Amino acid sequence: MSAPMSPEEYLAVLLAPARRAPEPSRALPAAAYRDPAQSVQMAAEKVKPVRKKPRPPKVNKKWR
């Protein structure tokens, strides 16, 4: 029979599947772990997106 495995070799054998297919993290975003009073916004507090008015394209008036 072969010689017994060293602890380093045994650990490498046990961790080999983890290196081939690491498990995806199931952690939530950092805001989920903070105080809800700081991370939750009411509808009136949320910043509304600003819509820009369409502008006509610039025309080179020098050559008209």
Secondary structure per residue as TSV (DSSP state, phi and psi in degrees):
chain	resnum	aa	ss	phi	psi
A	1	M	-	360.0	159.0
A	2	S	-	-80.9	168.8
A	3	A	-	-70.0	153.6
A	4	P	-	-65.4	152.6
A	5	M	-	-73.8	146.0
A	6	S	-	-77.3	158.6
A	7	P	H	-58.4	-34.0
A	8	E	H	-66.1	-42.5
A	9	E	H	-66.1	-41.1
A	10	Y	H	-63.1	-42.2
A	11	L	H	-64.7	-39.3
A	12	A	H	-63.5	-38.7
A	13	V	H	-67.0	-40.5
A	14	L	H	-69.2	-34.6
A	15	L	H	-90.8	-3.1
A	16	A	H	-59.8	-45.2
A	17	P	H	-63.0	-33.1
A	18	A	H	-67.3	-32.1
A	19	R	H	-74.7	-32.9
A	20	R	H	-73.4	-41.1
A	21	A	S	-137.0	82.9
A	22	P	-	-65.6	144.4
A	23	E	-	-76.4	130.8
A	24	P	-	-66.3	147.4
A	25	S	-	-70.2	139.8
A	26	R	-	-107.7	15.6
A	27	A	-	-72.3	145.7
A	28	L	-	-82.6	165.3
A	29	P	-	-59.2	157.0
A	30	A	G	-57.9	-31.9
A	31	A	G	-63.4	-24.4
A	32	A	G	-70.8	-19.9
A	33	Y	G	-99.9	-3.1
A	34	R	S	-87.1	178.3
A	35	D	-	-66.0	126.2
A	36	P	H	-60.1	-27.5
A	37	A	H	-65.0	-24.6
A	38	Q	H	-90.7	-27.8
A	39	S	H	-99.3	-22.4
A	40	V	-	-86.8	133.9
A	41	Q	-	-118.9	139.5
A	42	M	-	-78.0	165.0
A	43	A	T	-59.7	-35.9
A	44	A	T	-73.1	-23.2
A	45	E	T	-86.9	-18.6
A	46	K	S	-68.8	142.7
A	47	V	-	-80.2	126.8
A	48	K	-	-87.0	140.7
A	49	P	-	-67.3	141.1
A	50	V	-	-94.0	124.8
A	51	R	-	-89.9	129.4
A	52	K	-	-85.2	142.4
A	53	K	-	-76.1	138.4
A	54	P	-	-67.7	137.3
A	55	R	-	-108.2	146.9
A	56	P	-	-67.7	151.9
A	57	P	-	-65.7	150.0
A	58	K	-	-71.3	139.3
A	59	V	-	-120.8	134.8
A	60	N	-	-75.9	102.1
A	61	K	G	-78.4	-12.0
A	62	K	G	-63.7	-31.8
A	63	W	G	-101.3	11.5
A	64	R	-	-79.4	360.0
